[in-house]
Amino acid sequence: MSRPRTRSWTRLLLTTVAALSAACSGGVDGSATSTSATSTSTSGSTTATATSTGSTSTGGGQTESGSSSTGGETSGETTGGTTGGVEPQCEPGAILCAGLCTDVAADPANCGACGATCRNGQECASGSCGGRVVCPPGMLDCDGECRDVSNDPEFCGSCEVTKCDDAEFCQDGVCVCRPELSACAGACVDTLSDPAHCGGCGQPCDGVCVAGECAGAGDCDLEICDGACVDAESHPLHCGGCGKACAVDQVCAGGECYDYEPAPGCLTCGGCDACPGDEPCCELPGYGTSCVEAAACGG
């Protein structure tokens, strides 16, 4: 797993905003908390996923946030599967609750999580009923750290849920397959290289899967991992070598896993200063604008 992140920029925001904010009366009513379903991973090229950010979950790299919302992905056995990294439906800071983009940092009907209702007219502040306003808009106070649960893979959908699986990332408050992977039979896989899903879900290959085609070992100019022809310089499940998967809060660059987290409130890196001084702001394909704990965006 990745080493703990230091978020001095977040703690500075907490201190500064807290000093300017007045305390609200009342406390957290705690009327609703999110439950999570744990997932198991299988070694090699296939990683199983089933993470819940609310009361129910569905397999195939898709979860439901709250009672009835969906994350824009569907599982299936059809050719091609469903690719990860679909276009977000909500702006940063909002998640899908019952199909609607909702600011759970400030909505008293969905305070801190979908369906968590504040009582007795209490206001919702930073995801807490009657709480002190300590975080920037759209962010929740998760044990003293401001988090954007709309796209944070460690706090996806609320402060209380289990983090996404290593083969997933967080989008609109829902754990879905990473942009490089597809949902097939309850797992997030690479249909360009996985010999069990070569070119599409449920299409086995007895040889080596190369760019979605069943071929021979001589046709692979990269690294062969259990019948999968992969680029170990960038593959999230085989980063730097076969079976070396990056953790949920990491991306693969140059054969190394680097910690990342979405840059809060930033749609582009231009003019965005949300990242710590020692971390570059990177516009990662599929992941969006992120702060990466590396010397440069390429690793």
C-alpha positions as CSV (number, residue, x, y, z in Angstrom):
1,M,0.0,0.0,0.0
2,S,1.1,3.6,-0.4
3,R,2.8,5.5,2.3
4,P,0.7,8.0,4.2
5,R,0.3,11.3,2.4
6,T,1.2,14.6,4.0
7,R,-1.4,17.2,3.2
8,S,0.0,20.4,4.7
9,W,-2.1,22.4,2.2
10,T,-5.3,20.8,3.5
11,R,-4.4,21.4,7.1
12,L,-3.6,25.1,6.2
13,L,-7.0,25.4,4.6
14,L,-8.6,23.9,7.7
15,T,-6.8,26.3,10.0
16,T,-7.4,29.4,7.9
17,V,-11.1,28.8,7.2
18,A,-11.9,27.7,10.7
19,A,-10.5,30.9,12.1
20,L,-12.8,32.9,9.9
21,S,-15.9,30.8,10.6
22,A,-18.4,30.9,13.4
23,A,-19.5,27.8,15.2
24,C,-22.9,26.5,14.5
25,S,-25.2,25.2,17.2
26,G,-26.1,21.5,17.6
27,G,-24.2,18.4,16.7
28,V,-24.1,15.6,14.1
29,D,-27.3,13.6,14.3
30,G,-25.6,10.6,12.9
31,S,-28.9,9.4,11.4
32,A,-27.3,7.7,8.5
33,T,-24.0,6.1,7.8
34,S,-22.7,4.4,4.8
35,T,-22.0,0.7,4.7
36,S,-19.4,-0.9,2.6
37,A,-18.9,-4.2,0.9
38,T,-15.4,-5.5,0.7
39,S,-13.9,-6.8,-2.4
40,T,-11.3,-9.5,-3.1
41,S,-8.6,-9.4,-5.7
42,T,-7.1,-12.2,-7.8
43,S,-3.5,-12.1,-8.8
44,G,-2.4,-11.7,-12.4
45,S,-4.3,-9.8,-15.0
46,T,-7.8,-10.0,-13.5
47,T,-8.8,-8.1,-10.4
48,A,-12.3,-8.6,-8.9
49,T,-14.2,-5.6,-7.7
50,A,-17.3,-5.0,-5.7
51,T,-17.2,-1.8,-3.6
52,S,-20.3,-0.2,-2.1
53,T,-20.7,3.5,-1.3
54,G,-24.2,3.2,0.0
55,S,-26.8,0.6,0.9
56,T,-26.4,-1.5,-2.2
57,S,-23.7,-2.4,-4.7
58,T,-23.5,-4.0,-8.1
59,G,-20.6,-6.0,-9.5
60,G,-18.6,-5.4,-12.7
61,G,-16.8,-2.3,-11.6
62,Q,-19.9,-0.4,-10.8
63,T,-21.4,0.7,-7.5
64,E,-24.5,2.6,-6.4
65,S,-24.3,5.7,-4.2
66,G,-27.2,6.0,-1.9
67,S,-30.4,4.1,-2.4
68,S,-31.0,4.4,-6.2
69,S,-28.2,6.2,-8.0
70,T,-25.9,4.6,-10.6
71,G,-22.4,5.4,-11.7
72,G,-22.8,5.4,-15.4
73,E,-21.4,2.0,-15.9
74,T,-23.0,-1.4,-16.5
75,S,-21.5,-4.8,-16.0
76,G,-22.0,-7.5,-18.7
77,E,-20.7,-10.4,-20.7
78,T,-21.2,-8.6,-24.0
79,T,-18.3,-8.2,-26.4
80,G,-16.1,-5.3,-25.5
81,G,-17.4,-4.9,-21.9
82,T,-17.8,-1.4,-20.4
83,T,-14.7,0.7,-20.3
84,G,-13.7,2.7,-17.2
85,G,-13.2,6.4,-17.0
86,V,-16.6,7.4,-18.5
87,E,-17.2,11.1,-18.6
88,P,-18.2,12.5,-15.2
89,Q,-21.8,13.6,-14.9
90,C,-21.3,16.0,-12.0
91,E,-19.0,18.9,-11.2
92,P,-16.2,18.3,-8.7
93,G,-17.6,18.3,-5.2
94,A,-21.0,16.8,-6.2
95,I,-21.9,13.1,-6.2
96,L,-24.8,11.2,-7.6
97,C,-27.7,10.7,-5.1
98,A,-30.8,9.1,-6.5
99,G,-29.5,10.0,-10.0
100,L,-29.1,13.7,-9.1
101,C,-25.8,15.6,-8.6
102,T,-25.8,16.6,-5.0
103,D,-23.4,18.6,-2.8
104,V,-23.3,16.4,0.3
105,A,-21.0,18.9,2.0
106,A,-24.0,21.3,2.3
107,D,-27.3,19.6,1.6
108,P,-29.2,18.9,4.8
109,A,-31.1,16.1,3.1
110,N,-27.9,14.4,2.1
111,C,-25.4,15.6,4.7
112,G,-22.1,13.8,4.4
113,A,-23.6,10.9,2.4
114,C,-26.6,10.2,0.3
115,G,-29.7,9.9,2.4
116,A,-28.1,11.2,5.6
117,T,-30.7,13.8,6.8
118,C,-30.2,16.6,9.3
119,R,-32.9,16.9,12.0
120,N,-34.6,19.8,13.8
121,G,-33.7,22.3,11.0
122,Q,-30.0,21.9,11.5
123,E,-27.7,23.2,8.7
124,C,-25.2,21.0,6.9
125,A,-21.6,22.2,7.0
126,S,-18.6,20.3,5.6
127,G,-20.7,17.2,5.6
128,S,-21.8,17.4,9.3
129,C,-25.2,18.4,10.7
130,G,-24.8,21.5,12.8
131,G,-21.1,21.2,12.3
132,R,-18.4,23.9,12.2
133,V,-17.6,25.2,8.7
134,V,-14.0,24.2,8.3
135,C,-13.6,23.1,4.7
136,P,-13.8,24.8,1.3
137,P,-17.1,24.5,-0.6
138,G,-17.8,21.0,-1.8
139,M,-15.4,19.3,0.6
140,L,-16.1,17.2,3.7
141,D,-14.3,17.2,7.0
142,C,-13.1,13.6,7.2
143,D,-11.3,13.1,10.6
144,G,-9.6,16.5,10.3
145,E,-8.8,16.4,6.6
146,C,-10.8,18.1,3.9
147,R,-11.7,15.6,1.2
148,D,-13.6,15.8,-2.1
149,V,-15.7,12.6,-1.9
150,S,-16.8,13.0,-5.5
151,N,-13.5,11.8,-6.8
152,D,-11.3,10.7,-3.9
153,P,-10.5,6.9,-4.2
154,E,-9.9,6.6,-0.5
155,F,-13.1,8.4,0.5
156,C,-15.5,7.8,-2.3
157,G,-19.1,8.9,-1.7
158,S,-18.6,9.8,2.0
159,C,-16.1,9.8,4.8
160,E,-17.4,6.5,6.1
161,V,-17.1,4.1,3.2
162,T,-14.4,1.6,2.4
163,K,-12.0,2.9,-0.2
164,C,-12.2,1.7,-3.8
165,D,-10.5,-1.4,-4.9
166,D,-7.0,-1.1,-6.4
167,A,-8.4,-1.7,-9.9
168,E,-10.9,1.2,-9.5
169,F,-11.0,4.9,-9.0
170,C,-13.7,7.3,-7.8
171,Q,-16.1,9.2,-10.1
172,D,-19.2,11.1,-9.1
173,G,-18.9,9.5,-5.6
174,V,-18.9,6.0,-7.1
175,C,-16.1,3.4,-7.5
176,V,-15.7,2.4,-11.2
177,C,-13.0,0.7,-13.2
178,R,-9.9,2.7,-13.8
179,P,-9.7,4.4,-17.2
180,E,-7.4,1.8,-18.6
181,L,-9.6,-1.1,-17.5
182,S,-13.1,-2.5,-18.4
183,A,-15.8,-4.2,-16.4
184,C,-16.2,-7.9,-17.3
185,A,-18.0,-10.5,-15.2
186,G,-17.6,-8.6,-11.9
187,A,-14.0,-7.7,-12.5
188,C,-12.0,-4.8,-13.8
189,V,-9.7,-6.1,-16.6
190,D,-7.6,-4.9,-19.5
191,T,-9.3,-6.3,-22.6
192,L,-6.3,-5.3,-24.7
193,S,-4.1,-7.8,-22.9
194,D,-6.1,-10.1,-20.6
195,P,-6.0,-13.6,-22.1
196,A,-9.3,-14.5,-20.5
197,H,-11.0,-11.4,-22.0
198,C,-8.9,-10.7,-25.1
199,G,-10.6,-8.1,-27.2
200,G,-13.8,-8.3,-25.2
201,C,-15.5,-9.9,-22.2
202,G,-15.5,-13.7,-22.2
203,Q,-13.2,-14.1,-25.2
204,P,-10.4,-16.5,-24.1
205,C,-7.0,-16.7,-25.8
206,D,-4.8,-19.8,-25.7
207,G,-1.7,-17.8,-26.8
208,V,-0.7,-14.2,-25.8
209,C,-3.2,-11.4,-25.9
210,V,-1.6,-8.5,-27.8
211,A,-3.5,-5.3,-28.3
212,G,-6.8,-7.2,-28.1
213,E,-5.8,-9.9,-30.5
214,C,-4.8,-13.5,-29.8
215,A,-1.2,-14.0,-31.0
216,G,2.1,-15.6,-30.3
217,A,4.8,-14.6,-27.8
218,G,6.9,-13.3,-30.7
219,D,4.3,-10.7,-31.5
220,C,4.7,-9.0,-28.1
221,D,7.3,-6.3,-28.0
222,L,6.5,-5.5,-24.4
223,E,6.4,-7.7,-21.3
224,I,4.4,-11.0,-21.1
225,C,2.6,-11.6,-17.8
226,D,0.7,-14.8,-17.7
227,G,-0.3,-14.6,-21.3
228,A,-0.9,-10.8,-21.2
229,C,1.3,-8.5,-23.3
230,V,1.5,-5.4,-21.1
231,D,3.4,-2.1,-21.0
232,A,5.0,-2.3,-17.5
233,E,5.9,1.4,-17.8
234,S,2.2,2.5,-17.4
235,H,0.0,-0.5,-16.6
236,P,-1.8,-0.1,-13.2
237,L,-1.9,-3.9,-12.6
238,H,1.6,-4.6,-13.7
239,C,3.6,-1.5,-12.9
240,G,7.3,-2.1,-13.2
241,G,6.8,-5.9,-13.4
242,C,4.3,-8.7,-13.6
243,G,1.6,-8.6,-10.8
244,K,2.9,-5.4,-9.3
245,A,-0.4,-3.5,-9.0
246,C,-0.5,0.1,-7.9
247,A,-2.6,0.9,-4.8
248,V,-5.9,2.6,-5.1
249,D,-4.4,6.1,-4.5
250,Q,-1.6,5.6,-7.0
251,V,-1.0,5.9,-10.7
252,C,1.7,4.1,-12.8
253,A,4.3,6.3,-14.6
254,G,7.7,5.2,-15.8
255,G,7.3,1.8,-14.2
256,E,6.8,3.3,-10.7
257,C,3.6,3.7,-8.6
258,Y,3.1,7.3,-7.5
259,D,0.6,8.6,-5.0
260,Y,-2.0,10.9,-6.4
261,E,-5.1,12.7,-5.3
262,P,-7.6,14.9,-7.3
263,A,-6.8,18.6,-7.2
264,P,-9.8,20.0,-5.3
265,G,-11.9,22.4,-7.3
266,C,-9.6,22.4,-10.3
267,L,-10.9,21.4,-13.7
268,T,-7.5,22.3,-15.3
269,C,-4.0,22.9,-14.1
270,G,-3.9,26.3,-15.6
271,G,-4.1,28.8,-12.7
272,C,-4.7,26.0,-10.2
273,D,-2.6,26.2,-7.0
274,A,-4.3,23.5,-5.0
275,C,-1.3,21.2,-5.1
276,P,1.5,21.3,-2.5
277,G,4.6,23.1,-3.7
278,D,6.5,19.9,-4.1
279,E,3.8,18.1,-6.1
280,P,3.1,18.9,-9.8
281,C,-0.4,19.4,-11.0
282,C,-1.0,16.9,-13.7
283,E,-4.0,16.4,-16.1
284,L,-4.0,12.6,-16.1
285,P,-6.0,11.0,-19.0
286,G,-9.2,9.7,-17.5
287,Y,-8.3,10.6,-13.9
288,G,-8.6,14.4,-14.4
289,T,-6.7,17.2,-12.7
290,S,-4.6,15.6,-10.0
291,C,-1.7,16.3,-7.6
292,V,1.0,13.7,-8.1
293,E,3.7,12.9,-5.6
294,A,6.5,12.8,-8.2
295,A,9.2,15.0,-9.6
296,A,7.2,15.4,-12.8
297,C,3.9,14.3,-14.3
298,G,5.7,11.6,-16.3
299,G,7.1,10.0,-13.1
